[in-house]
């Protein structure tokens, strides 16, 4: 699965890469060089980030499903118990 960014996200990423290289490495790079770097990162490192995000989502969902009964349980047929308690007062 290749990771693709929207046109807007790609433009922002390229601007960010150029700025990073200029400010941190004190070197100016052009659009083509920034695009090559972005493509490399998306292809080489992107899957690791994606897989970690999916694993985190699975843990989160598993925890929510495990607690589903506790979070969503409603006691059944409690009307008369409430009435009995009120009458005793």
C-alpha positions as CSV (number, residue, x, y, z in Angstrom):
1,X,0.0,0.0,0.0
2,X,1.6,3.3,-1.0
3,X,0.9,6.3,1.0
4,X,-0.3,9.3,-1.0
5,X,-0.9,12.8,0.2
6,X,-3.4,15.2,-1.2
7,X,-2.1,18.0,-3.5
8,X,-2.5,20.5,-0.7
9,X,-0.7,18.3,1.8
10,X,2.1,17.6,-0.7
11,X,2.6,21.3,-1.3
12,X,2.7,22.0,2.5
13,X,5.1,19.1,3.0
14,X,7.5,20.3,0.2
15,X,7.5,23.8,1.7
16,X,8.2,22.4,5.1
17,X,11.1,20.2,3.8
18,X,12.6,23.2,2.0
19,X,12.4,25.3,5.1
20,X,13.8,22.6,7.3
21,X,16.8,22.1,5.0
22,X,17.4,25.8,4.8
23,X,17.1,26.5,8.5
24,X,18.7,23.4,10.0
25,X,21.2,22.4,7.3
26,X,21.8,25.9,6.0
27,X,21.3,24.8,2.4
28,X,18.8,25.7,-0.2
29,X,17.1,23.0,-2.2
30,X,14.7,23.2,-5.0
31,X,11.2,21.7,-5.5
32,X,12.6,18.6,-7.3
33,X,15.0,17.8,-4.5
34,X,12.3,18.3,-1.9
35,X,9.9,16.1,-3.8
36,X,12.5,13.3,-4.1
37,X,13.1,13.5,-0.3
38,X,9.3,13.4,0.4
39,X,8.8,10.5,-1.9
40,X,11.6,8.6,-0.2
41,X,10.2,9.3,3.2
42,X,6.7,8.2,2.2
43,X,8.0,5.0,0.6
44,X,10.6,4.1,3.1
45,X,9.4,5.4,6.5
46,X,5.7,5.9,5.8
47,X,4.7,2.3,6.2
48,X,6.3,2.1,9.6
49,X,4.3,5.1,10.8
50,X,1.1,3.8,9.2
51,X,1.5,0.3,10.8
52,X,2.2,1.9,14.2
53,X,-1.0,4.0,13.8
54,X,-3.0,1.0,12.9
55,X,-1.7,-1.0,15.9
56,X,-2.5,1.9,18.2
57,X,-6.0,2.1,16.7
58,X,-6.5,-1.7,17.2
59,X,-5.5,-1.4,20.9
60,X,-7.8,1.5,21.4
61,X,-10.7,-0.3,19.7
62,X,-10.0,-3.5,21.5
63,X,-10.1,-1.7,24.9
64,X,-13.4,0.1,24.0
65,X,-15.0,-3.2,22.9
66,X,-13.8,-5.0,26.0
67,X,-15.5,-2.4,28.2
68,X,-18.6,-2.1,26.0
69,X,-20.8,-3.8,28.5
70,X,-19.6,-1.6,31.4
71,X,-19.9,1.5,29.3
72,X,-23.2,0.8,27.7
73,X,-25.0,-1.5,30.0
74,X,-28.4,-0.4,31.3
75,X,-30.2,-2.4,34.1
76,X,-33.4,-4.0,32.9
77,X,-36.8,-3.9,34.5
78,X,-35.9,-1.5,37.2
79,X,-39.1,0.5,37.2
80,X,-40.8,-1.3,40.1
81,X,-37.6,-1.3,42.2
82,X,-37.6,2.5,42.0
83,X,-41.3,2.7,42.9
84,X,-40.7,0.4,45.9
85,X,-37.9,2.5,47.2
86,X,-40.0,5.7,46.8
87,X,-42.9,4.2,48.6
88,X,-40.8,3.1,51.6
89,X,-39.7,6.7,52.3
